[in-house]
Amino acid sequence: MIAKRIIPCLDVKNGRVVKGVNFKGLADVNDPVELAAFYSASGADELVFYDITASAEGRALFTGVLTKVAATVFIPLTVGGGINTVEDFDRVLKCGADKVSVNSGAIRDPGLIAAAARRYGDQCVVLSVDAKRVDGRYHVFAKGGREDTGLDAIDWVRKGVADGAGEIVLNSIDTDGVKQGFDLEMLSAVCDAVDVPVIASGGAGGVQDFVTLFKTLPKVDAGLAASIFHFGEVAIPDLKQALAAAGVPMRLI
């Protein structure tokens, strides 16, 4: 059985890691290079680096900090924020990223995923979806959760995978930073819609939330979290030991 992955997320703004609740109220956390090195040494399976204001500010992703982070870690690194063209993929891959996460850029240019997948392969293209309930449906939001696109999230992930996205990150805005558990209902709908790896993001408050995630939704491949790791509420080695004890396949160090 394939091991489930535990993935810390670095939300970076102005060169610092930040964290908020429901995508709002961002507070300074730490230096991304120091934090990345810590997670790499702690047994994280992968690391995600988001330049969270690049799309909203209409600029390219800052590559200086990214290059330092990539040089620090020895685990797969996924990078997103301000990815609007195939050239943006090329730029961050040359900085040391293993996979590139696209969100608002794919909404603006529906042909971006297919073009990137043709050039770099499906395994390199991650579709990150910020979704929220609106009138009983799951809507896709753009620009860091600031703009309701009106797109149906389930239809959107289906299209992304058909175009060549090799992985889906589902960020539930409803549960982001609330620490009351992952959005199992929304995740279940996405897992039923696609046959590529799905990463759960938004809502982890403790070890039991990860146990519940993987036990309830065995199709979910990975759990992504930020604040519980950043603030030392959950240590990755302890989390992985607990998951293994609960019968969830884990890569242990």
HUPERA-V207028 format. One record per residue. N is the residue number from 0. RES is the residue in one letter. SS is DSSP state (a for helix, b for strand, c for the rest). PSI is psi in whole degrees, -180 to 180 (* if undefined). D_FIRST is the distance of its C-alpha to the first C-alpha in whole Angstrom. Layout:
# HUPERA-V207028
((N;RES;SS;PSI;D_FIRST) (N;RES;SS;PSI;D_FIRST))
This chain:
# HUPERA-V207028
((0;M;c;137;0) (1;I;c;133;4) (2;A;c;140;6) (3;K;b;153;9) (4;R;b;144;12) (5;I;b;124;16) (6;I;b;111;19) (7;P;b;151;22) (8;C;b;129;25) (9;L;b;106;28) (10;D;b;112;31) (11;V;b;130;34) (12;K;b;127;37) (13;N;c;39;40) (14;G;c;8;38) (15;R;b;150;37) (16;V;b;132;34) (17;V;b;165;35) (18;K;b;143;33) (19;G;b;-163;35) (20;V;b;131;34) (21;N;c;37;34) (22;F;c;16;34) (23;K;b;169;38) (24;G;b;52;40) (25;L;b;132;38) (26;A;b;145;39) (27;D;b;138;38) (28;V;b;-58;36) (29;N;b;177;36) (30;D;b;128;36) (31;P;a;-33;33) (32;V;a;-45;33) (33;E;a;-43;33) (34;L;a;-41;30) (35;A;a;-43;28) (36;A;a;-40;29) (37;F;a;-46;28) (38;Y;a;-38;24) (39;S;a;-40;23) (40;A;a;-18;24) (41;S;c;-2;23) (42;G;c;13;19) (43;A;c;143;19) (44;D;c;-32;16) (45;E;b;174;18) (46;L;b;139;22) (47;V;b;135;24) (48;F;b;115;28) (49;Y;b;125;30) (50;D;b;94;33) (51;I;c;-15;34) (52;T;c;5;38) (53;A;c;-47;38) (54;S;c;-45;38) (55;A;c;-33;40) (56;E;c;-1;42) (57;G;c;38;42) (58;R;c;169;42) (59;A;c;157;39) (60;L;c;138;36) (61;F;c;124;38) (62;T;a;-13;37) (63;G;a;-53;38) (64;V;a;-39;36) (65;L;a;-44;33) (66;T;a;-39;34) (67;K;a;-40;34) (68;V;a;-47;31) (69;A;a;-35;29) (70;A;a;-15;31) (71;T;a;-31;30) (72;V;c;155;26) (73;F;c;33;24) (74;I;c;160;21) (75;P;b;139;20) (76;L;b;121;23) (77;T;b;135;23) (78;V;b;136;27) (79;G;b;169;29) (80;G;c;114;33) (81;G;c;27;35) (82;I;c;102;33) (83;N;c;-14;36) (84;T;c;166;36) (85;V;a;-31;34) (86;E;a;-33;37) (87;D;a;-39;35) (88;F;a;-50;32) (89;D;a;-41;33) (90;R;a;-46;35) (91;V;a;-31;32) (92;L;a;-38;30) (93;K;a;-20;33) (94;C;c;-7;33) (95;G;c;2;29) (96;A;c;148;27) (97;D;c;-34;24) (98;K;b;156;23) (99;V;b;130;26) (100;S;b;127;26) (101;V;b;141;29) (102;N;c;-91;30) (103;S;a;-33;34) (104;G;a;-36;34) (105;A;a;-29;33) (106;I;a;-41;35) (107;R;a;-39;38) (108;D;c;93;37) (109;P;c;-15;35) (110;G;c;-2;35) (111;L;a;-44;33) (112;I;a;-47;29) (113;A;a;-42;30) (114;A;a;-42;32) (115;A;a;-40;30) (116;A;a;-37;27) (117;R;a;-39;30) (118;R;a;-41;31) (119;Y;a;-11;27) (120;G;c;150;25) (121;D;a;-36;22) (122;Q;a;-15;20) (123;C;a;-17;23) (124;V;b;118;24) (125;V;b;126;23) (126;L;b;115;25) (127;S;b;127;25) (128;V;b;120;27) (129;D;b;112;29) (130;A;b;150;30) (131;K;b;149;32) (132;R;b;130;33) (133;V;b;114;37) (134;D;c;42;38) (135;G;c;4;35) (136;R;b;162;33) (137;Y;b;113;31) (138;H;b;146;33) (139;V;b;131;32) (140;F;b;148;34) (141;A;b;173;35) (142;K;c;53;37) (143;G;c;34;35) (144;G;c;11;35) (145;R;c;-19;39) (146;E;b;120;39) (147;D;b;116;38) (148;T;b;-18;38) (149;G;b;-8;38) (150;L;b;141;35) (151;D;b;126;32) (152;A;a;-37;29) (153;I;a;-44;27) (154;D;a;-37;29) (155;W;a;-42;29) (156;V;a;-36;25) (157;R;a;-46;25) (158;K;a;-43;28) (159;G;a;-43;26) (160;V;a;-40;23) (161;A;a;-33;26) (162;D;a;-15;28) (163;G;c;6;25) (164;A;c;129;23) (165;G;c;-4;20) (166;E;b;148;19) (167;I;b;131;20) (168;V;b;118;21) (169;L;b;112;23) (170;N;b;108;25) (171;S;b;113;27) (172;I;c;-31;31) (173;D;c;-34;31) (174;T;c;-4;29) (175;D;c;123;29) (176;G;c;-2;30) (177;V;c;-26;31) (178;K;c;37;29) (179;Q;c;15;28) (180;G;c;158;25) (181;F;c;160;23) (182;D;c;82;24) (183;L;a;-37;22) (184;E;a;-49;24) (185;M;a;-41;24) (186;L;a;-41;21) (187;S;a;-42;20) (188;A;a;-39;23) (189;V;a;-44;21) (190;C;a;-36;18) (191;D;a;-20;20) (192;A;a;-24;22) (193;V;c;163;19) (194;D;c;26;16) (195;V;c;165;16) (196;P;b;138;14) (197;V;b;129;16) (198;I;b;128;17) (199;A;b;132;19) (200;S;b;135;22) (201;G;c;108;25) (202;G;c;-9;26) (203;A;c;128;24) (204;G;c;-11;26) (205;G;c;180;24) (206;V;a;-43;21) (207;Q;a;-29;21) (208;D;a;-35;21) (209;F;a;-41;18) (210;V;a;-47;16) (211;T;a;-42;18) (212;L;a;-56;17) (213;F;a;-31;13) (214;K;a;-38;14) (215;T;a;-40;16) (216;L;c;79;15) (217;P;c;-16;11) (218;K;c;-21;12) (219;V;b;130;13) (220;D;b;-27;11) (221;A;b;153;14) (222;G;b;128;17) (223;L;b;138;20) (224;A;b;166;23) (225;A;c;-73;26) (226;S;a;-38;29) (227;I;a;-28;27) (228;F;a;-44;26) (229;H;a;-41;29) (230;F;c;11;31) (231;G;c;17;30) (232;E;c;-32;29) (233;V;c;128;25) (234;A;c;133;24) (235;I;a;-44;21) (236;P;a;-40;20) (237;D;a;-41;21) (238;L;a;-45;19) (239;K;a;-36;16) (240;Q;a;-42;17) (241;A;a;-40;18) (242;L;a;-42;14) (243;A;a;-41;12) (244;A;a;-28;15) (245;A;c;2;15) (246;G;c;12;11) (247;V;c;124;10) (248;P;c;127;7) (249;M;b;150;10) (250;R;c;114;11) (251;L;c;147;14) (252;I;c;*;18))
